[in-house]
Amino acid sequence: MSDAHSSGNGATPFLELDRGDWAALAPRTSQPFRPDELAKIAGIGERLDVAEVAEVYAPLSGLLNLYATNSRSLRTDVAGFLRQTPQHTPFVIGVAGSVAVGKSTTARLLRELLAGWVGTPRVELVTTDGFLYPNAELERRGLLRRKGFPESYDRRALLRFVSLVKSGVAEVHAPVYSHLVYDIVAGEQITVRRPDVLIVEGLNVLQPPSGGARLAVSDLFDFSVYVDARTADIERWYVERFLRLQRGAFADPDSYFHRYADLAEDEAVATARSIWAEINGPNLEHNVLPTRARADLVLRKAADHTVSSVLLRKI
């Protein structure tokens, strides 16, 4: 156990725990998932087994339960101090990280684990993909090749959505994004109904306010997680995922990326590396990675996609 992210004088807001120390904090509960269930939760090419759940995500689930329980208790105490009736307010968790680092898997797994808390709370997961501008609008703005960059999202709509959920509005709607057609699905939406926990997952959810805005969606989070790894490893995972998709989803004639389906392997690798170099790499370096220090907890991954250490912000 050690300090991490230290400044020049050795001070740091984070406490670093290696995997062994972190795993020792796991609650003594039975394994909640079978291997085939984990396979459905894991992203393409990601390693997720019962050991990873027991040693990494079970302790994280327990920590989040502690934070959420104390948040509810504090809210009740404050309402009593103000001589008001406590209002239902969801505990909001942000999950951030690069393309291909495994943040979507982390978010899906947390949703399943948190739903198993005492009282079986309603846990909702929303990805920020639904708040991307439609392709036609991105093209009009000259941003289609910058999809995933902060400016490609309707940040006001995302902030409004989370604000309404956080305020306890009975039903709040969000757009639907299709990874097959690589665009917003017109006329479709998801509905969130007063969850106990809301997980918001996306590349740039930890961004501070920008463009003169006074508030960012990250200001509404009660806890935030950043999934981290060496940039070289993330690039390799991205290329490997691209190759698996090329042999799978890209073969669908309706896929936006169908034009890549018949590439030879060396051509596919070159294409994936080009996309990384032009879009995902710069976005990670300039926009995503700088938000890591804003997280409450950082999951550091090793080259094999397993979590090697955990950084927890000191209270």
Legacy VTK file of the C-alpha trace (Angstrom):
# vtk DataFile Version 3.0
C-alpha trace
ASCII
DATASET POLYDATA
POINTS 315 float
0.000 0.000 0.000
1.490 3.351 -1.016
0.764 6.889 -2.123
0.440 7.576 -5.846
0.236 10.478 -8.311
2.538 12.473 -6.052
3.556 16.038 -6.813
7.090 17.325 -6.664
6.960 17.602 -2.865
5.712 14.023 -2.478
2.126 14.947 -1.593
-0.655 13.034 -3.327
-4.429 12.842 -2.989
-4.409 9.088 -3.785
-3.689 5.957 -1.809
-2.406 3.083 -3.976
-3.236 -0.519 -3.148
-1.723 -3.425 -5.035
-4.029 -6.178 -6.185
-3.312 -8.419 -3.214
-4.118 -5.747 -0.638
-7.245 -4.727 -2.548
-8.465 -8.325 -2.961
-8.175 -8.878 0.799
-10.967 -6.312 1.246
-13.510 -8.413 -0.656
-16.656 -9.313 1.276
-17.037 -12.986 2.166
-19.775 -13.763 -0.303
-20.279 -16.471 -2.877
-19.360 -15.907 -6.507
-22.401 -14.162 -8.048
-21.692 -15.108 -11.679
-21.086 -18.224 -13.717
-18.358 -18.104 -16.399
-20.952 -18.034 -19.182
-22.647 -15.031 -17.545
-19.328 -13.202 -17.334
-18.726 -13.886 -21.025
-21.895 -11.925 -21.831
-20.773 -8.986 -19.667
-17.199 -8.803 -20.980
-16.340 -6.701 -23.993
-14.726 -8.115 -27.119
-11.274 -9.475 -26.373
-11.369 -8.574 -22.673
-10.352 -10.939 -19.933
-12.986 -11.264 -17.237
-13.108 -14.340 -15.038
-14.372 -15.285 -11.589
-11.030 -14.327 -9.999
-11.191 -10.824 -11.480
-14.704 -10.360 -10.140
-13.851 -11.706 -6.675
-10.534 -9.869 -6.273
-11.237 -6.550 -7.982
-14.909 -5.808 -8.518
-16.383 -7.344 -5.361
-14.290 -5.003 -3.157
-15.248 -2.078 -5.405
-18.915 -2.995 -5.082
-18.551 -3.111 -1.310
-16.856 0.295 -1.254
-19.565 1.835 -3.429
-22.219 0.349 -1.144
-20.485 2.041 1.786
-20.426 5.395 0.005
-24.058 5.136 -1.112
-25.309 4.084 2.330
-23.514 6.974 4.003
-24.767 9.358 1.329
-28.364 8.378 2.121
-27.707 8.726 5.840
-26.199 12.182 5.402
-29.112 13.260 3.216
-31.555 12.168 5.926
-29.578 13.978 8.627
-29.389 17.184 6.599
-33.137 17.043 5.892
-33.729 16.643 9.626
-31.493 19.614 10.361
-33.472 21.676 7.843
-36.763 20.289 9.236
-37.683 18.930 5.838
-38.777 15.537 4.536
-35.865 13.622 2.931
-36.160 13.464 -0.856
-35.211 10.464 -2.974
-31.944 11.220 -4.746
-30.087 8.564 -6.755
-26.440 7.839 -6.094
-24.698 8.706 -9.372
-21.492 6.944 -10.448
-19.339 8.049 -13.386
-17.144 5.535 -15.247
-14.514 6.993 -17.589
-11.560 5.804 -19.654
-10.247 5.350 -23.170
-11.753 3.509 -26.086
-10.910 -0.233 -25.762
-9.720 0.003 -22.134
-12.733 -1.890 -20.765
-14.804 0.879 -19.149
-18.049 -0.454 -20.664
-17.388 -3.881 -19.158
-16.620 -2.264 -15.797
-19.889 -0.313 -15.947
-21.966 -3.382 -16.921
-20.375 -5.504 -14.201
-20.936 -2.831 -11.563
-24.577 -2.588 -12.590
-25.033 -6.319 -11.942
-23.106 -6.276 -8.670
-24.760 -3.170 -7.258
-28.221 -4.539 -8.057
-27.408 -7.321 -5.601
-27.099 -5.000 -2.628
-29.488 -5.420 0.303
-32.880 -4.145 -0.788
-32.108 -5.008 -4.440
-31.918 -1.386 -5.554
-32.892 -0.279 -9.013
-29.639 0.307 -10.880
-29.671 1.982 -14.294
-26.765 2.288 -16.739
-26.608 4.996 -19.386
-23.747 5.468 -21.837
-22.892 8.866 -23.242
-22.922 7.453 -26.799
-26.616 8.352 -26.903
-25.678 11.998 -26.443
-23.396 12.138 -29.470
-24.734 14.458 -32.129
-26.265 12.515 -35.053
-23.844 11.872 -37.922
-25.608 14.407 -40.137
-25.059 17.116 -37.523
-21.454 16.052 -36.958
-20.864 16.232 -40.693
-22.473 19.675 -40.864
-20.125 20.857 -38.108
-17.075 19.178 -39.636
-16.753 16.865 -36.629
-17.407 13.404 -38.060
-13.696 12.546 -37.870
-13.659 13.805 -34.275
-16.412 11.542 -33.020
-15.797 10.867 -29.340
-14.055 14.208 -28.748
-15.843 16.416 -26.179
-17.245 18.737 -28.855
-18.998 15.830 -30.630
-21.449 15.419 -27.734
-24.548 17.400 -26.900
-23.179 18.205 -23.465
-26.120 20.377 -22.517
-28.529 17.515 -23.184
-26.380 15.099 -21.160
-26.149 17.541 -18.260
-29.892 18.144 -18.394
-30.588 14.388 -18.408
-28.431 13.634 -15.355
-29.736 16.739 -13.551
-33.325 15.574 -13.998
-32.532 12.047 -12.803
-30.598 13.451 -9.846
-33.541 15.706 -9.022
-35.875 12.715 -8.690
-37.997 13.302 -11.799
-40.305 10.303 -12.290
-39.295 9.529 -15.888
-36.332 10.859 -17.843
-35.590 9.931 -21.459
-32.278 9.521 -23.287
-31.496 8.944 -26.986
-30.393 5.528 -28.260
-27.128 4.948 -30.135
-26.474 2.004 -32.460
-22.914 0.750 -32.786
-24.008 -1.209 -35.858
-25.034 1.836 -37.885
-22.686 4.140 -35.932
-25.402 6.728 -35.353
-28.268 7.875 -33.154
-31.422 5.833 -33.799
-34.145 8.293 -34.763
-37.365 7.944 -32.777
-35.951 5.564 -30.161
-35.199 6.354 -26.542
-34.516 4.721 -23.212
-36.474 5.654 -20.105
-34.947 5.950 -16.640
-37.424 5.796 -13.757
-36.162 7.019 -10.387
-33.226 4.653 -9.923
-31.475 4.145 -6.610
-28.186 4.137 -8.498
-27.383 5.648 -11.893
-24.153 4.687 -13.671
-23.025 7.086 -16.404
-20.307 5.610 -18.633
-18.332 7.400 -21.311
-15.024 8.695 -22.599
-15.302 12.244 -21.346
-17.654 12.084 -18.361
-15.000 13.513 -16.027
-14.455 16.650 -18.108
-14.635 19.932 -16.168
-17.009 22.704 -17.317
-16.009 24.256 -20.632
-17.069 26.977 -23.028
-18.284 29.303 -20.315
-20.515 26.640 -18.723
-20.821 26.810 -14.948
-21.555 23.124 -14.452
-20.350 19.839 -15.936
-21.947 16.409 -15.678
-19.007 15.328 -13.476
-20.202 17.823 -10.853
-23.289 15.633 -10.355
-21.365 12.430 -9.621
-21.284 11.036 -6.092
-18.391 8.748 -7.046
-16.278 8.301 -10.158
-14.112 5.505 -11.542
-11.384 5.848 -14.189
-10.210 2.690 -15.985
-6.522 3.136 -16.784
-3.735 1.327 -18.668
-0.543 2.087 -20.565
-1.333 3.827 -23.852
0.634 1.233 -25.822
-1.483 -1.553 -24.303
-4.737 0.269 -25.061
-3.690 0.778 -28.685
-2.885 -2.934 -29.008
-6.273 -3.846 -27.486
-7.971 -1.482 -29.931
-6.286 -3.115 -32.920
-7.138 -6.596 -31.642
-10.762 -5.579 -31.112
-10.921 -4.082 -34.610
-9.753 -7.388 -36.085
-12.383 -9.357 -34.132
-15.099 -6.936 -35.245
-13.889 -7.166 -38.827
-14.438 -10.917 -38.724
-17.793 -10.487 -36.959
-20.013 -7.394 -36.819
-18.428 -5.688 -39.854
-19.645 -8.574 -42.033
-23.229 -7.388 -41.550
-24.224 -5.390 -44.675
-25.989 -2.874 -42.383
-22.782 -2.146 -40.490
-21.341 1.335 -40.955
-17.933 -0.367 -41.149
-18.970 -3.040 -43.666
-16.436 -1.583 -46.125
-13.660 -2.970 -43.920
-15.024 -6.531 -43.858
-13.002 -7.829 -46.805
-9.655 -6.254 -45.935
-6.672 -8.565 -45.689
-5.345 -8.854 -42.137
-2.348 -6.583 -42.739
-4.637 -3.986 -44.324
-7.046 -4.226 -41.394
-4.203 -3.752 -38.909
-2.954 -0.720 -40.826
-6.472 0.724 -40.927
-6.979 0.231 -37.193
-3.628 1.826 -36.387
-4.444 4.749 -38.655
-7.791 5.330 -36.898
-6.032 5.146 -33.550
-3.334 7.598 -34.612
-5.781 10.102 -36.096
-8.689 9.916 -33.651
-8.570 7.714 -30.557
-4.948 8.299 -29.592
-5.134 12.120 -29.718
-8.493 12.085 -27.912
-7.000 9.959 -25.141
-3.902 12.144 -24.820
-5.575 15.547 -24.948
-9.034 14.963 -23.461
-9.521 11.650 -21.648
-6.229 11.031 -19.815
-6.078 14.538 -18.279
-9.332 13.747 -16.418
-7.857 10.723 -14.621
-6.770 12.809 -11.629
-10.388 13.954 -11.159
-11.586 10.406 -10.417
-12.312 9.078 -6.941
-10.864 5.689 -7.858
-8.532 4.501 -10.623
-8.386 0.877 -11.798
-4.935 0.285 -13.294
-4.777 -2.542 -15.789
-1.819 -4.686 -16.754
-0.987 -5.753 -20.308
-3.292 -8.793 -20.056
-6.373 -6.640 -19.236
-6.404 -7.645 -15.551
-6.389 -4.962 -12.864
-2.978 -4.781 -11.184
-3.560 -1.985 -8.658
-6.171 0.441 -7.382
-5.784 4.124 -6.578
-8.312 5.529 -4.128
-8.697 9.231 -3.457
-8.049 10.089 0.169
-11.043 11.454 2.024
LINES 1 316
315 0 1 2 3 4 5 6 7 8 9 10 11 12 13 14 15 16 17 18 19 20 21 22 23 24 25 26 27 28 29 30 31 32 33 34 35 36 37 38 39 40 41 42 43 44 45 46 47 48 49 50 51 52 53 54 55 56 57 58 59 60 61 62 63 64 65 66 67 68 69 70 71 72 73 74 75 76 77 78 79 80 81 82 83 84 85 86 87 88 89 90 91 92 93 94 95 96 97 98 99 100 101 102 103 104 105 106 107 108 109 110 111 112 113 114 115 116 117 118 119 120 121 122 123 124 125 126 127 128 129 130 131 132 133 134 135 136 137 138 139 140 141 142 143 144 145 146 147 148 149 150 151 152 153 154 155 156 157 158 159 160 161 162 163 164 165 166 167 168 169 170 171 172 173 174 175 176 177 178 179 180 181 182 183 184 185 186 187 188 189 190 191 192 193 194 195 196 197 198 199 200 201 202 203 204 205 206 207 208 209 210 211 212 213 214 215 216 217 218 219 220 221 222 223 224 225 226 227 228 229 230 231 232 233 234 235 236 237 238 239 240 241 242 243 244 245 246 247 248 249 250 251 252 253 254 255 256 257 258 259 260 261 262 263 264 265 266 267 268 269 270 271 272 273 274 275 276 277 278 279 280 281 282 283 284 285 286 287 288 289 290 291 292 293 294 295 296 297 298 299 300 301 302 303 304 305 306 307 308 309 310 311 312 313 314
